[in-house]
Each structure stands twice: as C-alpha cells, then as structure tokens.
Amino acid sequence: MPKTMKQEGTLVYDRETDRIDVRFGLEDYYGGLHCGTTMDVNINGKWVPTRIEMGNDWYLVGVKTGSLPGLTVRI
C-alpha cells in the first residue's frame, strides 16, 4: 500500500464554523478540523505528531502554545 504524502499548510480559525482549519493556498482549505484529527506541527524546525482537541478552546495535544492560528502543520 503506497504511503500518502501529507500536505503542508497553516492553521487558521474559521469564524463561520467556529473551527480550526488548514489553509494550503489562497483558496485551498482542508475543510475544518474535528476533535481527534491527527497531524504533525512544526515546532522550532522539528515535526511533532499531535492531534487537535476541544476543551475551553481548541488545542493540540502535547503542544504548548498560546495560539493555534499561524502554526505550520502537515496533514
């Protein structure tokens, strides 16, 4: 089974859906992330595997950051 290549993008907040999404290009979006969606996030030049969850706000499991929008991810 061939391994699918992950796309690299930037986390953005979608006000209409109240969800975090991944923007790949000007008009190219993932379509909204859901709890449990796995991805890799680039932290200080290293790819760290994580998943997104919702508590009081959206967060990445095992990743300490004040804000998700703007982070580079592979999904």
Predicted model as a PDB file, atoms N, CA, C, CB and O in Angstrom, pLDDT in the B-factor column:
MODEL        1                                                                  
ATOM      1  N   MET A   1       0.842  -1.174   0.000  1.00 48.00           N  
ATOM      2  CA  MET A   1       0.000   0.000   0.000  1.00 48.00           C  
ATOM      3  C   MET A   1       0.889   1.240   0.000  1.00 48.00           C  
ATOM      4  CB  MET A   1      -0.959  -0.003   1.216  1.00 48.00           C  
ATOM      5  O   MET A   1       1.734   1.378   0.884  1.00 48.00           O  
ATOM      6  N   PRO A   2       0.723   2.158  -0.977  1.00 54.00           N  
ATOM      7  CA  PRO A   2       1.570   3.350  -1.012  1.00 54.00           C  
ATOM      8  C   PRO A   2       1.213   4.316   0.115  1.00 54.00           C  
ATOM      9  CB  PRO A   2       1.442   4.054  -2.368  1.00 54.00           C  
ATOM     10  O   PRO A   2       0.046   4.483   0.470  1.00 54.00           O  
ATOM     11  N   LYS A   3       2.228   4.934   0.653  1.00 59.00           N  
ATOM     12  CA  LYS A   3       2.036   5.917   1.699  1.00 59.00           C  
ATOM     13  C   LYS A   3       1.583   7.234   1.070  1.00 59.00           C  
ATOM     14  CB  LYS A   3       3.335   6.110   2.523  1.00 59.00           C  
ATOM     15  O   LYS A   3       2.213   7.714   0.128  1.00 59.00           O  
ATOM     16  N   THR A   4       0.517   7.813   1.569  1.00 71.00           N  
ATOM     17  CA  THR A   4       0.051   9.076   1.009  1.00 71.00           C  
ATOM     18  C   THR A   4       0.914  10.208   1.539  1.00 71.00           C  
ATOM     19  CB  THR A   4      -1.440   9.319   1.346  1.00 71.00           C  
ATOM     20  O   THR A   4       1.295  10.221   2.709  1.00 71.00           O  
ATOM     21  N   MET A   5       1.214  11.152   0.668  1.00 79.00           N  
ATOM     22  CA  MET A   5       2.020  12.299   1.069  1.00 79.00           C  
ATOM     23  C   MET A   5       1.149  13.286   1.826  1.00 79.00           C  
ATOM     24  CB  MET A   5       2.674  12.977  -0.159  1.00 79.00           C  
ATOM     25  O   MET A   5       0.008  13.544   1.443  1.00 79.00           O  
ATOM     26  N   LYS A   6       1.684  13.825   2.882  1.00 90.00           N  
ATOM     27  CA  LYS A   6       0.961  14.819   3.657  1.00 90.00           C  
ATOM     28  C   LYS A   6       1.143  16.181   3.014  1.00 90.00           C  
ATOM     29  CB  LYS A   6       1.439  14.837   5.125  1.00 90.00           C  
ATOM     30  O   LYS A   6       2.198  16.486   2.457  1.00 90.00           O  
ATOM     31  N   GLN A   7       0.097  16.997   3.099  1.00 96.00           N  
ATOM     32  CA  GLN A   7       0.176  18.364   2.605  1.00 96.00           C  
ATOM     33  C   GLN A   7       0.550  19.289   3.743  1.00 96.00           C  
ATOM     34  CB  GLN A   7      -1.154  18.800   1.964  1.00 96.00           C  
ATOM     35  O   GLN A   7       0.114  19.100   4.879  1.00 96.00           O  
ATOM     36  N   GLU A   8       1.354  20.283   3.437  1.00 98.00           N  
ATOM     37  CA  GLU A   8       1.770  21.267   4.423  1.00 98.00           C  
ATOM     38  C   GLU A   8       0.905  22.507   4.284  1.00 98.00           C  
ATOM     39  CB  GLU A   8       3.267  21.619   4.260  1.00 98.00           C  
ATOM     40  O   GLU A   8       0.657  22.986   3.177  1.00 98.00           O  
ATOM     41  N   GLY A   9       0.448  23.021   5.416  1.00 98.00           N  
ATOM     42  CA  GLY A   9      -0.386  24.216   5.400  1.00 98.00           C  
ATOM     43  C   GLY A   9      -0.267  24.969   6.708  1.00 98.00           C  
ATOM     44  O   GLY A   9       0.578  24.661   7.547  1.00 98.00           O  
ATOM     45  N   THR A  10      -1.128  25.963   6.867  1.00 98.00           N  
ATOM     46  CA  THR A  10      -1.127  26.828   8.039  1.00 98.00           C  
ATOM     47  C   THR A  10      -2.473  26.752   8.734  1.00 98.00           C  
ATOM     48  CB  THR A  10      -0.802  28.280   7.650  1.00 98.00           C  
ATOM     49  O   THR A  10      -3.518  26.793   8.086  1.00 98.00           O  
ATOM     50  N   LEU A  11      -2.446  26.641  10.061  1.00 98.00           N  
ATOM     51  CA  LEU A  11      -3.700  26.632  10.808  1.00 98.00           C  
ATOM     52  C   LEU A  11      -4.336  28.012  10.778  1.00 98.00           C  
ATOM     53  CB  LEU A  11      -3.468  26.179  12.260  1.00 98.00           C  
ATOM     54  O   LEU A  11      -3.655  29.023  10.953  1.00 98.00           O  
ATOM     55  N   VAL A  12      -5.647  28.049  10.554  1.00 98.00           N  
ATOM     56  CA  VAL A  12      -6.428  29.288  10.558  1.00 98.00           C  
ATOM     57  C   VAL A  12      -7.724  29.026  11.322  1.00 98.00           C  
ATOM     58  CB  VAL A  12      -6.724  29.788   9.092  1.00 98.00           C  
ATOM     59  O   VAL A  12      -8.160  27.881  11.442  1.00 98.00           O  
ATOM     60  N   TYR A  13      -8.334  30.083  11.835  1.00 97.00           N  
ATOM     61  CA  TYR A  13      -9.608  29.960  12.528  1.00 97.00           C  
ATOM     62  C   TYR A  13     -10.723  30.377  11.575  1.00 97.00           C  
ATOM     63  CB  TYR A  13      -9.629  30.823  13.826  1.00 97.00           C  
ATOM     64  O   TYR A  13     -10.651  31.442  10.961  1.00 97.00           O  
ATOM     65  N   ASP A  14     -11.753  29.540  11.450  1.00 96.00           N  
ATOM     66  CA  ASP A  14     -12.913  29.834  10.610  1.00 96.00           C  
ATOM     67  C   ASP A  14     -14.051  30.303  11.516  1.00 96.00           C  
ATOM     68  CB  ASP A  14     -13.341  28.578   9.764  1.00 96.00           C  
ATOM     69  O   ASP A  14     -14.647  29.504  12.239  1.00 96.00           O  
ATOM     70  N   ARG A  15     -14.344  31.591  11.473  1.00 95.00           N  
ATOM     71  CA  ARG A  15     -15.375  32.176  12.342  1.00 95.00           C  
ATOM     72  C   ARG A  15     -16.768  31.615  12.047  1.00 95.00           C  
ATOM     73  CB  ARG A  15     -15.390  33.694  12.185  1.00 95.00           C  
ATOM     74  O   ARG A  15     -17.583  31.461  12.957  1.00 95.00           O  
ATOM     75  N   GLU A  16     -17.033  31.316  10.795  1.00 95.00           N  
ATOM     76  CA  GLU A  16     -18.365  30.821  10.414  1.00 95.00           C  
ATOM     77  C   GLU A  16     -18.673  29.465  11.036  1.00 95.00           C  
ATOM     78  CB  GLU A  16     -18.474  30.722   8.896  1.00 95.00           C  
ATOM     79  O   GLU A  16     -19.808  29.223  11.447  1.00 95.00           O  
ATOM     80  N   THR A  17     -17.689  28.577  11.114  1.00 94.00           N  
ATOM     81  CA  THR A  17     -17.913  27.234  11.653  1.00 94.00           C  
ATOM     82  C   THR A  17     -17.414  27.087  13.084  1.00 94.00           C  
ATOM     83  CB  THR A  17     -17.237  26.208  10.776  1.00 94.00           C  
ATOM     84  O   THR A  17     -17.666  26.066  13.724  1.00 94.00           O  
ATOM     85  N   ASP A  18     -16.704  28.102  13.594  1.00 94.00           N  
ATOM     86  CA  ASP A  18     -16.083  28.070  14.918  1.00 94.00           C  
ATOM     87  C   ASP A  18     -15.119  26.885  15.034  1.00 94.00           C  
ATOM     88  CB  ASP A  18     -17.163  27.991  16.017  1.00 94.00           C  
ATOM     89  O   ASP A  18     -15.027  26.241  16.079  1.00 94.00           O  
ATOM     90  N   ARG A  19     -14.400  26.611  13.930  1.00 96.00           N  
ATOM     91  CA  ARG A  19     -13.446  25.511  13.882  1.00 96.00           C  
ATOM     92  C   ARG A  19     -12.088  26.012  13.397  1.00 96.00           C  
ATOM     93  CB  ARG A  19     -13.964  24.383  12.969  1.00 96.00           C  
ATOM     94  O   ARG A  19     -11.975  27.054  12.751  1.00 96.00           O  
ATOM     95  N   ILE A  20     -11.078  25.241  13.728  1.00 98.00           N  
ATOM     96  CA  ILE A  20      -9.746  25.451  13.167  1.00 98.00           C  
ATOM     97  C   ILE A  20      -9.716  24.731  11.826  1.00 98.00           C  
ATOM     98  CB  ILE A  20      -8.605  24.928  14.137  1.00 98.00           C  
ATOM     99  O   ILE A  20     -10.266  23.637  11.699  1.00 98.00           O  
ATOM    100  N   ASP A  21      -9.085  25.329  10.833  1.00 98.00           N  
ATOM    101  CA  ASP A  21      -8.952  24.727   9.508  1.00 98.00           C  
ATOM    102  C   ASP A  21      -7.489  24.817   9.098  1.00 98.00           C  
ATOM    103  CB  ASP A  21      -9.880  25.434   8.456  1.00 98.00           C  
ATOM    104  O   ASP A  21      -6.688  25.475   9.763  1.00 98.00           O  
ATOM    105  N   VAL A  22      -7.148  24.156   8.009  1.00 98.00           N  
ATOM    106  CA  VAL A  22      -5.795  24.233   7.459  1.00 98.00           C  
ATOM    107  C   VAL A  22      -5.891  24.891   6.091  1.00 98.00           C  
ATOM    108  CB  VAL A  22      -5.125  22.812   7.363  1.00 98.00           C  
ATOM    109  O   VAL A  22      -6.649  24.451   5.227  1.00 98.00           O  
ATOM    110  N   ARG A  23      -5.118  25.942   5.906  1.00 98.00           N  
ATOM    111  CA  ARG A  23      -5.077  26.648   4.622  1.00 98.00           C  
ATOM    112  C   ARG A  23      -3.824  26.210   3.876  1.00 98.00           C  
ATOM    113  CB  ARG A  23      -5.096  28.206   4.821  1.00 98.00           C  
ATOM    114  O   ARG A  23      -2.702  26.367   4.357  1.00 98.00           O  
ATOM    115  N   PHE A  24      -4.047  25.652   2.682  1.00 98.00           N  
ATOM    116  CA  PHE A  24      -2.934  25.187   1.851  1.00 98.00           C  
ATOM    117  C   PHE A  24      -2.528  26.213   0.811  1.00 98.00           C  
ATOM    118  CB  PHE A  24      -3.300  23.889   1.166  1.00 98.00           C  
ATOM    119  O   PHE A  24      -1.374  26.239   0.384  1.00 98.00           O  
ATOM    120  N   GLY A  25      -3.451  27.048   0.401  1.00 95.00           N  
ATOM    121  CA  GLY A  25      -3.197  28.058  -0.612  1.00 95.00           C  
ATOM    122  C   GLY A  25      -4.244  29.148  -0.496  1.00 95.00           C  
ATOM    123  O   GLY A  25      -5.034  29.161   0.448  1.00 95.00           O  
ATOM    124  N   LEU A  26      -4.250  30.064  -1.455  1.00 93.00           N  
ATOM    125  CA  LEU A  26      -5.160  31.197  -1.401  1.00 93.00           C  
ATOM    126  C   LEU A  26      -6.615  30.777  -1.205  1.00 93.00           C  
ATOM    127  CB  LEU A  26      -5.034  32.009  -2.660  1.00 93.00           C  
ATOM    128  O   LEU A  26      -7.313  31.349  -0.367  1.00 93.00           O  
ATOM    129  N   GLU A  27      -7.073  29.804  -1.953  1.00 94.00           N  
ATOM    130  CA  GLU A  27      -8.464  29.343  -1.873  1.00 94.00           C  
ATOM    131  C   GLU A  27      -8.543  27.842  -1.602  1.00 94.00           C  
ATOM    132  CB  GLU A  27      -9.208  29.676  -3.170  1.00 94.00           C  
ATOM    133  O   GLU A  27      -9.568  27.226  -1.893  1.00 94.00           O  
ATOM    134  N   ASP A  28      -7.506  27.248  -1.061  1.00 97.00           N  
ATOM    135  CA  ASP A  28      -7.446  25.803  -0.850  1.00 97.00           C  
ATOM    136  C   ASP A  28      -7.385  25.502   0.648  1.00 97.00           C  
ATOM    137  CB  ASP A  28      -6.221  25.191  -1.580  1.00 97.00           C  
ATOM    138  O   ASP A  28      -6.382  25.773   1.310  1.00 97.00           O  
ATOM    139  N   TYR A  29      -8.485  24.932   1.172  1.00 97.00           N  
ATOM    140  CA  TYR A  29      -8.603  24.632   2.593  1.00 97.00           C  
ATOM    141  C   TYR A  29      -8.881  23.150   2.808  1.00 97.00           C  
ATOM    142  CB  TYR A  29      -9.708  25.479   3.231  1.00 97.00           C  
ATOM    143  O   TYR A  29      -9.396  22.469   1.921  1.00 97.00           O  
ATOM    144  N   TYR A  30      -8.539  22.664   3.985  1.00 97.00           N  
ATOM    145  CA  TYR A  30      -8.785  21.274   4.350  1.00 97.00           C  
ATOM    146  C   TYR A  30     -10.286  21.015   4.487  1.00 97.00           C  
ATOM    147  CB  TYR A  30      -8.057  20.924   5.661  1.00 97.00           C  
ATOM    148  O   TYR A  30     -10.781  19.983   4.035  1.00 97.00           O  
ATOM    149  N   GLY A  31     -11.006  21.942   5.106  1.00 96.00           N  
ATOM    150  CA  GLY A  31     -12.449  21.788   5.266  1.00 96.00           C  
ATOM    151  C   GLY A  31     -12.911  21.747   6.711  1.00 96.00           C  
ATOM    152  O   GLY A  31     -14.055  21.381   6.978  1.00 96.00           O  
ATOM    153  N   GLY A  32     -12.056  22.110   7.644  1.00 96.00           N  
ATOM    154  CA  GLY A  32     -12.428  22.147   9.050  1.00 96.00           C  
ATOM    155  C   GLY A  32     -11.943  20.917   9.790  1.00 96.00           C  
ATOM    156  O   GLY A  32     -12.191  19.790   9.362  1.00 96.00           O  
ATOM    157  N   LEU A  33     -11.259  21.128  10.890  1.00 98.00           N  
ATOM    158  CA  LEU A  33     -10.734  20.023  11.686  1.00 98.00           C  
ATOM    159  C   LEU A  33     -11.739  19.625  12.757  1.00 98.00           C  
ATOM    160  CB  LEU A  33      -9.387  20.404  12.328  1.00 98.00           C  
ATOM    161  O   LEU A  33     -12.497  20.461  13.249  1.00 98.00           O  
ATOM    162  N   HIS A  34     -11.741  18.364  13.110  1.00 97.00           N  
ATOM    163  CA  HIS A  34     -12.619  17.825  14.140  1.00 97.00           C  
ATOM    164  C   HIS A  34     -11.765  17.233  15.252  1.00 97.00           C  
ATOM    165  CB  HIS A  34     -13.584  16.758  13.554  1.00 97.00           C  
ATOM    166  O   HIS A  34     -10.606  16.885  15.026  1.00 97.00           O  
ATOM    167  N   CYS A  35     -12.325  17.117  16.443  1.00 97.00           N  
ATOM    168  CA  CYS A  35     -11.605  16.508  17.567  1.00 97.00           C  
ATOM    169  C   CYS A  35     -11.038  15.158  17.146  1.00 97.00           C  
ATOM    170  CB  CYS A  35     -12.535  16.344  18.799  1.00 97.00           C  
ATOM    171  O   CYS A  35     -11.724  14.342  16.531  1.00 97.00           O  
ATOM    172  N   GLY A  36      -9.778  14.941  17.489  1.00 98.00           N  
ATOM    173  CA  GLY A  36      -9.115  13.683  17.184  1.00 98.00           C  
ATOM    174  C   GLY A  36      -8.361  13.667  15.867  1.00 98.00           C  
ATOM    175  O   GLY A  36      -7.639  12.710  15.588  1.00 98.00           O  
ATOM    176  N   THR A  37      -8.512  14.716  15.039  1.00 98.00           N  
ATOM    177  CA  THR A  37      -7.779  14.766  13.772  1.00 98.00           C  
ATOM    178  C   THR A  37      -6.284  14.824  14.068  1.00 98.00           C  
ATOM    179  CB  THR A  37      -8.222  15.993  12.911  1.00 98.00           C  
ATOM    180  O   THR A  37      -5.830  15.672  14.836  1.00 98.00           O  
ATOM    181  N   THR A  38      -5.521  13.918  13.456  1.00 98.00           N  
ATOM    182  CA  THR A  38      -4.076  13.874  13.688  1.00 98.00           C  
ATOM    183  C   THR A  38      -3.339  14.670  12.624  1.00 98.00           C  
ATOM    184  CB  THR A  38      -3.573  12.423  13.706  1.00 98.00           C  
ATOM    185  O   THR A  38      -3.809  14.829  11.497  1.00 98.00           O  
ATOM    186  N   MET A  39      -2.170  15.166  13.014  1.00 98.00           N  
ATOM    187  CA  MET A  39      -1.328  15.964  12.123  1.00 98.00           C  
ATOM    188  C   MET A  39       0.058  16.057  12.741  1.00 98.00           C  
ATOM    189  CB  MET A  39      -1.934  17.391  11.881  1.00 98.00           C  
ATOM    190  O   MET A  39       0.273  15.616  13.870  1.00 98.00           O  
ATOM    191  N   ASP A  40       0.989  16.627  12.004  1.00 98.00           N  
ATOM    192  CA  ASP A  40       2.308  16.981  12.527  1.00 98.00           C  
ATOM    193  C   ASP A  40       2.365  18.502  12.557  1.00 98.00           C  
ATOM    194  CB  ASP A  40       3.484  16.366  11.651  1.00 98.00           C  
ATOM    195  O   ASP A  40       1.904  19.159  11.624  1.00 98.00           O  
ATOM    196  N   VAL A  41       2.923  19.061  13.615  1.00 98.00           N  
ATOM    197  CA  VAL A  41       3.082  20.508  13.722  1.00 98.00           C  
ATOM    198  C   VAL A  41       4.575  20.828  13.788  1.00 98.00           C  
ATOM    199  CB  VAL A  41       2.329  21.070  14.977  1.00 98.00           C  
ATOM    200  O   VAL A  41       5.343  20.119  14.438  1.00 98.00           O  
ATOM    201  N   ASN A  42       4.974  21.897  13.110  1.00 98.00           N  
ATOM    202  CA  ASN A  42       6.376  22.302  13.088  1.00 98.00           C  
ATOM    203  C   ASN A  42       6.657  23.202  14.290  1.00 98.00           C  
ATOM    204  CB  ASN A  42       6.727  23.030  11.757  1.00 98.00           C  
ATOM    205  O   ASN A  42       6.173  24.331  14.373  1.00 98.00           O  
ATOM    206  N   ILE A  43       7.451  22.668  15.213  1.00 96.00           N  
ATOM    207  CA  ILE A  43       7.845  23.416  16.413  1.00 96.00           C  
ATOM    208  C   ILE A  43       9.360  23.560  16.397  1.00 96.00           C  
ATOM    209  CB  ILE A  43       7.357  22.698  17.732  1.00 96.00           C  
ATOM    210  O   ILE A  43      10.089  22.573  16.496  1.00 96.00           O  
ATOM    211  N   ASN A  44       9.827  24.795  16.270  1.00 94.00           N  
ATOM    212  CA  ASN A  44      11.265  25.080  16.252  1.00 94.00           C  
ATOM    213  C   ASN A  44      12.010  24.234  15.225  1.00 94.00           C  
ATOM    214  CB  ASN A  44      11.859  24.845  17.629  1.00 94.00           C  
ATOM    215  O   ASN A  44      13.110  23.752  15.493  1.00 94.00           O  
ATOM    216  N   GLY A  45      11.409  24.053  14.046  1.00 97.00           N  
ATOM    217  CA  GLY A  45      12.062  23.335  12.956  1.00 97.00           C  
ATOM    218  C   GLY A  45      11.936  21.826  13.010  1.00 97.00           C  
ATOM    219  O   GLY A  45      12.502  21.129  12.167  1.00 97.00           O  
ATOM    220  N   LYS A  46      11.201  21.304  13.991  1.00 97.00           N  
ATOM    221  CA  LYS A  46      11.008  19.853  14.107  1.00 97.00           C  
ATOM    222  C   LYS A  46       9.528  19.525  13.979  1.00 97.00           C  
ATOM    223  CB  LYS A  46      11.568  19.321  15.455  1.00 97.00           C  
ATOM    224  O   LYS A  46       8.681  20.239  14.517  1.00 97.00           O  
ATOM    225  N   TRP A  47       9.214  18.442  13.266  1.00 97.00           N  
ATOM    226  CA  TRP A  47       7.839  17.987  13.101  1.00 97.00           C  
ATOM    227  C   TRP A  47       7.449  17.133  14.298  1.00 97.00           C  
ATOM    228  CB  TRP A  47       7.669  17.194  11.780  1.00 97.00           C  
ATOM    229  O   TRP A  47       8.099  16.131  14.595  1.00 97.00           O  
ATOM    230  N   VAL A  48       6.386  17.537  14.981  1.00 97.00           N  
ATOM    231  CA  VAL A  48       5.913  16.863  16.177  1.00 97.00           C  
ATOM    232  C   VAL A  48       4.516  16.298  15.899  1.00 97.00           C  
ATOM    233  CB  VAL A  48       5.897  17.836  17.399  1.00 97.00           C  
ATOM    234  O   VAL A  48       3.616  17.050  15.526  1.00 97.00           O  
ATOM    235  N   PRO A  49       4.322  14.980  16.077  1.00 98.00           N  
ATOM    236  CA  PRO A  49       2.992  14.415  15.867  1.00 98.00           C  
ATOM    237  C   PRO A  49       2.037  14.843  16.982  1.00 98.00           C  
ATOM    238  CB  PRO A  49       3.066  12.881  15.793  1.00 98.00           C  
ATOM    239  O   PRO A  49       2.426  14.885  18.150  1.00 98.00           O  
ATOM    240  N   THR A  50       0.801  15.159  16.629  1.00 98.00           N  
ATOM    241  CA  THR A  50      -0.187  15.615  17.601  1.00 98.00           C  
ATOM    242  C   THR A  50      -1.588  15.349  17.064  1.00 98.00           C  
ATOM    243  CB  THR A  50       0.001  17.120  17.920  1.00 98.00           C  
ATOM    244  O   THR A  50      -1.756  14.811  15.970  1.00 98.00           O  
ATOM    245  N   ARG A  51      -2.582  15.733  17.845  1.00 98.00           N  
ATOM    246  CA  ARG A  51      -3.970  15.713  17.384  1.00 98.00           C  
ATOM    247  C   ARG A  51      -4.671  16.919  17.982  1.00 98.00           C  
ATOM    248  CB  ARG A  51      -4.696  14.377  17.784  1.00 98.00           C  
ATOM    249  O   ARG A  51      -4.259  17.432  19.022  1.00 98.00           O  
ATOM    250  N   ILE A  52      -5.721  17.368  17.329  1.00 98.00           N  
ATOM    251  CA  ILE A  52      -6.456  18.530  17.814  1.00 98.00           C  
ATOM    252  C   ILE A  52      -7.623  18.074  18.676  1.00 98.00           C  
ATOM    253  CB  ILE A  52      -6.954  19.396  16.638  1.00 98.00           C  
ATOM    254  O   ILE A  52      -8.279  17.076  18.378  1.00 98.00           O  
ATOM    255  N   GLU A  53      -7.873  18.817  19.747  1.00 98.00           N  
ATOM    256  CA  GLU A  53      -8.983  18.536  20.653  1.00 98.00           C  
ATOM    257  C   GLU A  53      -9.623  19.857  21.071  1.00 98.00           C  
ATOM    258  CB  GLU A  53      -8.503  17.731  21.901  1.00 98.00           C  
ATOM    259  O   GLU A  53      -9.059  20.930  20.859  1.00 98.00           O  
ATOM    260  N   MET A  54     -10.809  19.759  21.666  1.00 96.00           N  
ATOM    261  CA  MET A  54     -11.529  20.952  22.125  1.00 96.00           C  
ATOM    262  C   MET A  54     -11.835  20.815  23.607  1.00 96.00           C  
ATOM    263  CB  MET A  54     -12.840  21.164  21.314  1.00 96.00           C  
ATOM    264  O   MET A  54     -12.425  19.826  24.041  1.00 96.00           O  
ATOM    265  N   GLY A  55     -11.428  21.815  24.377  1.00 94.00           N  
ATOM    266  CA  GLY A  55     -11.770  21.908  25.798  1.00 94.00           C  
ATOM    267  C   GLY A  55     -12.520  23.223  25.940  1.00 94.00           C  
ATOM    268  O   GLY A  55     -13.610  23.383  25.390  1.00 94.00           O  
ATOM    269  N   ASN A  56     -11.940  24.161  26.676  1.00 93.00           N  
ATOM    270  CA  ASN A  56     -12.485  25.522  26.700  1.00 93.00           C  
ATOM    271  C   ASN A  56     -12.223  26.208  25.371  1.00 93.00           C  
ATOM    272  CB  ASN A  56     -11.873  26.342  27.859  1.00 93.00           C  
ATOM    273  O   ASN A  56     -12.917  27.156  25.003  1.00 93.00           O  
ATOM    274  N   ASP A  57     -11.215  25.722  24.653  1.00 94.00           N  
ATOM    275  CA  ASP A  57     -10.823  26.250  23.347  1.00 94.00           C  
ATOM    276  C   ASP A  57     -10.123  25.111  22.605  1.00 94.00           C  
ATOM    277  CB  ASP A  57      -9.883  27.529  23.482  1.00 94.00           C  
ATOM    278  O   ASP A  57      -9.887  24.048  23.179  1.00 94.00           O  
ATOM    279  N   TRP A  58      -9.793  25.329  21.339  1.00 96.00           N  
ATOM    280  CA  TRP A  58      -9.064  24.325  20.566  1.00 96.00           C  
ATOM    281  C   TRP A  58      -7.624  24.259  21.048  1.00 96.00           C  
ATOM    282  CB  TRP A  58      -9.118  24.643  19.051  1.00 96.00           C  
ATOM    283  O   TRP A  58      -7.024  25.286  21.366  1.00 96.00           O  
ATOM    284  N   TYR A  59      -7.062  23.044  21.103  1.00 97.00           N  
ATOM    285  CA  TYR A  59      -5.666  22.879  21.494  1.00 97.00           C  
ATOM    286  C   TYR A  59      -5.086  21.653  20.805  1.00 97.00           C  
ATOM    287  CB  TYR A  59      -5.533  22.756  23.030  1.00 97.00           C  
ATOM    288  O   TYR A  59      -5.818  20.778  20.342  1.00 97.00           O  
ATOM    289  N   LEU A  60      -3.755  21.602  20.743  1.00 98.00           N  
ATOM    290  CA  LEU A  60      -3.030  20.452  20.200  1.00 98.00           C  
ATOM    291  C   LEU A  60      -2.458  19.666  21.365  1.00 98.00           C  
ATOM    292  CB  LEU A  60      -1.897  20.896  19.211  1.00 98.00           C  
ATOM    293  O   LEU A  60      -1.786  20.234  22.226  1.00 98.00           O  
ATOM    294  N   VAL A  61      -2.717  18.365  21.404  1.00 98.00           N  
ATOM    295  CA  VAL A  61      -2.277  17.506  22.494  1.00 98.00           C  
ATOM    296  C   VAL A  61      -0.746  17.442  22.525  1.00 98.00           C  
ATOM    297  CB  VAL A  61      -2.879  16.086  22.347  1.00 98.00           C  
ATOM    298  O   VAL A  61      -0.111  17.102  21.526  1.00 98.00           O  
ATOM    299  N   GLY A  62      -0.166  17.771  23.672  1.00 96.00           N  
ATOM    300  CA  GLY A  62       1.280  17.714  23.863  1.00 96.00           C  
ATOM    301  C   GLY A  62       2.045  18.903  23.317  1.00 96.00           C  
ATOM    302  O   GLY A  62       3.276  18.908  23.332  1.00 96.00           O  
ATOM    303  N   VAL A  63       1.327  19.923  22.830  1.00 96.00           N  
ATOM    304  CA  VAL A  63       1.978  21.107  22.267  1.00 96.00           C  
ATOM    305  C   VAL A  63       1.554  22.322  23.088  1.00 96.00           C  
ATOM    306  CB  VAL A  63       1.611  21.294  20.750  1.00 96.00           C  
ATOM    307  O   VAL A  63       0.370  22.645  23.173  1.00 96.00           O  
ATOM    308  N   LYS A  64       2.532  22.986  23.686  1.00 92.00           N  
ATOM    309  CA  LYS A  64       2.235  24.170  24.480  1.00 92.00           C  
ATOM    310  C   LYS A  64       2.407  25.412  23.611  1.00 92.00           C  
ATOM    311  CB  LYS A  64       3.148  24.243  25.736  1.00 92.00           C  
ATOM    312  O   LYS A  64       3.519  25.768  23.221  1.00 92.00           O  
ATOM    313  N   THR A  65       1.293  26.057  23.320  1.00 91.00           N  
ATOM    314  CA  THR A  65       1.321  27.276  22.536  1.00 91.00           C  
ATOM    315  C   THR A  65       0.137  28.138  22.933  1.00 91.00           C  
ATOM    316  CB  THR A  65       1.302  26.969  21.020  1.00 91.00           C  
ATOM    317  O   THR A  65      -0.923  27.622  23.288  1.00 91.00           O  
ATOM    318  N   GLY A  66       0.315  29.435  22.873  1.00 87.00           N  
ATOM    319  CA  GLY A  66      -0.761  30.348  23.244  1.00 87.00           C  
ATOM    320  C   GLY A  66      -1.820  30.497  22.174  1.00 87.00           C  
ATOM    321  O   GLY A  66      -2.950  30.890  22.466  1.00 87.00           O  
ATOM    322  N   SER A  67      -1.464  30.185  20.929  1.00 94.00           N  
ATOM    323  CA  SER A  67      -2.381  30.398  19.822  1.00 94.00           C  
ATOM    324  C   SER A  67      -2.114  29.386  18.718  1.00 94.00           C  
ATOM    325  CB  SER A  67      -2.255  31.829  19.282  1.00 94.00           C  
ATOM    326  O   SER A  67      -0.959  29.131  18.376  1.00 94.00           O  
ATOM    327  N   LEU A  68      -3.175  28.804  18.156  1.00 98.00           N  
ATOM    328  CA  LEU A  68      -3.010  27.842  17.069  1.00 98.00           C  
ATOM    329  C   LEU A  68      -2.896  28.489  15.686  1.00 98.00           C  
ATOM    330  CB  LEU A  68      -4.164  26.884  17.074  1.00 98.00           C  
ATOM    331  O   LEU A  68      -2.062  28.062  14.888  1.00 98.00           O  
ATOM    332  N   PRO A  69      -3.721  29.522  15.373  1.00 98.00           N  
ATOM    333  CA  PRO A  69      -3.610  30.113  14.039  1.00 98.00           C  
ATOM    334  C   PRO A  69      -2.192  30.587  13.735  1.00 98.00           C  
ATOM    335  CB  PRO A  69      -4.577  31.274  13.902  1.00 98.00           C  
ATOM    336  O   PRO A  69      -1.553  31.256  14.547  1.00 98.00           O  
ATOM    337  N   GLY A  70      -1.721  30.224  12.550  1.00 98.00           N  
ATOM    338  CA  GLY A  70      -0.376  30.599  12.126  1.00 98.00           C  
ATOM    339  C   GLY A  70       0.630  29.469  12.233  1.00 98.00           C  
ATOM    340  O   GLY A  70       1.702  29.547  11.633  1.00 98.00           O  
ATOM    341  N   LEU A  71       0.310  28.406  12.990  1.00 98.00           N  
ATOM    342  CA  LEU A  71       1.231  27.284  13.090  1.00 98.00           C  
ATOM    343  C   LEU A  71       1.269  26.509  11.762  1.00 98.00           C  
ATOM    344  CB  LEU A  71       0.821  26.350  14.256  1.00 98.00           C  
ATOM    345  O   LEU A  71       0.247  26.364  11.091  1.00 98.00           O  
ATOM    346  N   THR A  72       2.436  26.025  11.404  1.00 98.00           N  
ATOM    347  CA  THR A  72       2.598  25.222  10.188  1.00 98.00           C  
ATOM    348  C   THR A  72       2.388  23.765  10.543  1.00 98.00           C  
ATOM    349  CB  THR A  72       4.002  25.438   9.541  1.00 98.00           C  
ATOM    350  O   THR A  72       2.976  23.248  11.493  1.00 98.00           O  
ATOM    351  N   VAL A  73       1.523  23.097   9.748  1.00 98.00           N  
ATOM    352  CA  VAL A  73       1.202  21.687  10.001  1.00 98.00           C  
ATOM    353  C   VAL A  73       1.294  20.873   8.728  1.00 98.00           C  
ATOM    354  CB  VAL A  73      -0.197  21.551  10.605  1.00 98.00           C  
ATOM    355  O   VAL A  73       1.256  21.412   7.622  1.00 98.00           O  
ATOM    356  N   ARG A  74       1.416  19.561   8.901  1.00 98.00           N  
ATOM    357  CA  ARG A  74       1.309  18.590   7.808  1.00 98.00           C  
ATOM    358  C   ARG A  74       0.147  17.672   8.144  1.00 98.00           C  
ATOM    359  CB  ARG A  74       2.652  17.774   7.604  1.00 98.00           C  
ATOM    360  O   ARG A  74       0.047  17.146   9.253  1.00 98.00           O  
ATOM    361  N   ILE A  75      -0.728  17.490   7.161  1.00 96.00           N  
ATOM    362  CA  ILE A  75      -1.893  16.642   7.396  1.00 96.00           C  
ATOM    363  C   ILE A  75      -2.186  15.778   6.191  1.00 96.00           C  
ATOM    364  CB  ILE A  75      -3.110  17.485   7.739  1.00 96.00           C  
ATOM    365  O   ILE A  75      -3.136  14.996   6.208  1.00 96.00           O  
TER     366      ILE A  75                                                      
ENDMDL                                                                          
END                                                                             
